[in-house]
Amino acid sequence: MAENMDTARAVDVTAHDLPLACPRPDSPLWARHPRVFLDVLKTGSCSCPYCGTKYSFTGEAPKGHH
C-alpha cells in the first residue's frame, strides 16, 4: 500500500504579497489550480482549500487602504 505523504508547503508572506492569492505566480504549471484569494491578515495564517499550502503573515500589517 502506498504511503500518504503530506506535500503541503509552508509560505511566509508580507504586506508586499497582498492581496494574497493561491496559486502563487511562481508556482510550477503542474501545481496550478483555480485561483482563490485568502485573508491571511484576519488570523495571521490560513491554508489554501485546494492544495493545502499554509500561508503565514510576517512583518508589519498594512495600514489603511492603498
Secondary structure, DSSP 4 states (H G I P E B T S, - for coil): ---------EEEE-GGGPSEEES-TTS-GGG----EEE--TTTSEEE-TTT--EEEE-SPPP-S--
